[in-house]
Amino acid sequence: LIVGGGNVAAQRIVSVRTADAHVILVCPAQGLIDETRYRIENKEVTWIDRNFVDSDLDGMDMVLTAMDDHEESARIGHLCRSKRIPVNVADVPPLCDFYFMSQHREGPLQIAVSTNGQGPKLANMIRTKIAATLPKDIGKTIEKMGLLRAKVREWEPAIENSGKRMGWVIRCCETWGLETMSKLNELKGKEEENLYKVLEEYFKKNEVPPTSLVFPSSPEIALIGAGPGDPELITVKAKRCLLEADLVVSDRLIPQQVLDLVQGELRIARKTTGRSDEAQEELLEWCLEGLKKNQRVVRLKIGDPLLFGRGGEEILWFRERGYEPVMVPGISSAFSAPMAAMIPVTFRGVSDQVIITTGRGTKGSMPDLPEYGSTRMLVVLMAVGRAVELRQMLLERDYPLTTPICWVENANCPEERVVLGILETMASVVVDNNIKAPAVLIVGKSVDVLTR
Ligand SMILES: C[S@@+](CC[C@H](N)C(=O)[O-])C[C@H]1O[C@@H](n2cnc3c(N)ncnc32)[C@H](O)[C@@H]1O
């Protein structure tokens, strides 16, 4: 029984109808809004055109009041209690025997969020947030998995094999992952039949078929920028690629919080003291192995993939082997580190040029630093082990000893440190503060423009 005909009553009708309830609505005609009127005309509810009378409770299994008259509403609530009929009195939690949950439905999927009557709007916001994280058409994917479970029962119907059936389906779900499973929605006719044949073979062996076999994809190599370390500083596209990749081959510098996004296989470059060329060749070979197995491979690189770190060479390497990489830019430490230290790399009237350079050229050579320019900023990557030599070179290029400098270690990571100084102390602060790579050095007048 629903007492009332306004907006709340209209919402209640929808909620209880989705649970197949037979609804009787008591409300005089003048209290109906268009939507409740529509439900009546559509014969979704049985309507009684008058105010509530106590005998309306006879034979009811559940009562919902949704009316403006709060006194009458509370009276009905108490009456229901005395007759032991479960009741919900809208907006009066102490008089409710149950609350409505905020629900998300998509085919067979049902997600219900409750705040135990304390924050219905919050429940609604939480539900919307949860629903937004689900893969597209998840309802259809669930139906497909339901179909697979039915097939599995056909393949091995014996009741004593239910453990094997359930275990196999669970392992399949865990191996394939939600995102990949949603590809089941794309299969049609013959493709789907063939898939079930393969799955049956594997089920009989009690083995989980590899993801690349069930969801074949064309091989793809993507060079992706992971950003400087904070997982929130990765692009939406890069995150999607990471979630969907069969194989991710990562630089050593990438922090665990970013690697935690990887769903497929993860391989991390080895330590490289004195053998960086071999390590580089090895990780490219790992990528190639994946590509030959038709996998979607991600080569994950710190910061932006094309700023230092051999990104360009890797493009050529893959091209020579017939694969054109997909490129996904990342936020470079060259920009994020100064920002982390609140250093604007350009500032009107103070600096109007930024030069990004390495502190260590190929095979350990020194970079060719520019002459001093009073409005020029220098951002130097890979500079920690070269602080003494770089300082000397800057002096030779006429940089004043008082030029402000800043070291930013582990920018945008939990261990981030900012150490300020001037050119005179540029090398000694590295030793005094035990600054370690990865760090970015920033030199020029903008360094202290916001703190001066
Ligand atoms: C091989 S380069 C790669 C640069 C990267 N592609 C980028 O765009 O940031 C490695 C250097 O990047 C800098 N770097 C990368 N991440 C950093 C971070 N989170 N904090 C400070 N420096 C970082 C350091 O100078 C490190 O030695």
The ligand as an SDF file (V2000), in Angstrom:
LIG
                    3D

 27 29  0  0  0  0  0  0  0  0999 V2000
   65.7630    9.0980  -18.2780 C   0  0  0  0  0  0  0  0  0  0  0  0
   65.1430   10.6110  -17.7010 S   0  0  0  0  0  0  0  0  0  0  0  0
   63.4890   10.4610  -18.1120 C   0  0  0  0  0  0  0  0  0  0  0  0
   62.7310   11.7360  -18.0690 C   0  0  0  0  0  0  0  0  0  0  0  0
   61.2470   11.5270  -18.2810 C   0  0  0  0  0  0  0  0  0  0  0  0
   60.9940   11.0590  -19.5920 N   0  0  0  0  0  0  0  0  0  0  0  0
   60.4090   12.7730  -18.0080 C   0  0  0  0  0  0  0  0  0  0  0  0
   59.8030   13.3130  -18.9450 O   0  0  0  0  0  0  0  0  0  0  0  0
   60.3430   13.1920  -16.8560 O   0  0  0  0  0  0  0  0  0  0  0  0
   65.2050   10.3430  -15.9840 C   0  0  0  0  0  0  0  0  0  0  0  0
   65.3210   11.6380  -15.2120 C   0  0  0  0  0  0  0  0  0  0  0  0
   64.0610   12.2420  -15.1270 O   0  0  0  0  0  0  0  0  0  0  0  0
   63.9940   13.0070  -13.9510 C   0  0  0  0  0  0  0  0  0  0  0  0
   62.8270   12.5390  -13.1860 N   0  0  0  0  0  0  0  0  0  0  0  0
   61.9040   11.6470  -13.5730 C   0  0  0  0  0  0  0  0  0  0  0  0
   60.9570   11.5300  -12.6370 N   0  0  0  0  0  0  0  0  0  0  0  0
   61.2770   12.3690  -11.6490 C   0  0  0  0  0  0  0  0  0  0  0  0
   60.6690   12.7180  -10.4210 C   0  0  0  0  0  0  0  0  0  0  0  0
   59.5340   12.1610  -10.0120 N   0  0  0  0  0  0  0  0  0  0  0  0
   61.2720   13.6550   -9.6510 N   0  0  0  0  0  0  0  0  0  0  0  0
   62.4030   14.2520  -10.0430 C   0  0  0  0  0  0  0  0  0  0  0  0
   63.0230   13.9440  -11.1920 N   0  0  0  0  0  0  0  0  0  0  0  0
   62.4590   13.0260  -11.9900 C   0  0  0  0  0  0  0  0  0  0  0  0
   65.2860   12.7960  -13.1980 C   0  0  0  0  0  0  0  0  0  0  0  0
   66.1480   13.8370  -13.5520 O   0  0  0  0  0  0  0  0  0  0  0  0
   65.7440   11.4790  -13.7710 C   0  0  0  0  0  0  0  0  0  0  0  0
   67.1320   11.3260  -13.6320 O   0  0  0  0  0  0  0  0  0  0  0  0
  1  2  1  0
  2  3  1  0
  2 10  1  0
  3  4  1  0
  4  5  1  0
  5  6  1  0
  5  7  1  0
  7  8  2  0
  7  9  1  0
 10 11  1  0
 11 12  1  0
 11 26  1  0
 12 13  1  0
 13 14  1  0
 13 24  1  0
 14 15  1  0
 14 23  1  0
 15 16  2  0
 16 17  1  0
 17 18  1  0
 17 23  2  0
 18 19  1  0
 18 20  2  0
 20 21  1  0
 21 22  2  0
 22 23  1  0
 24 25  1  0
 24 26  1  0
 26 27  1  0
M  CHG  2   2   1   9  -1
M  END
$$$$
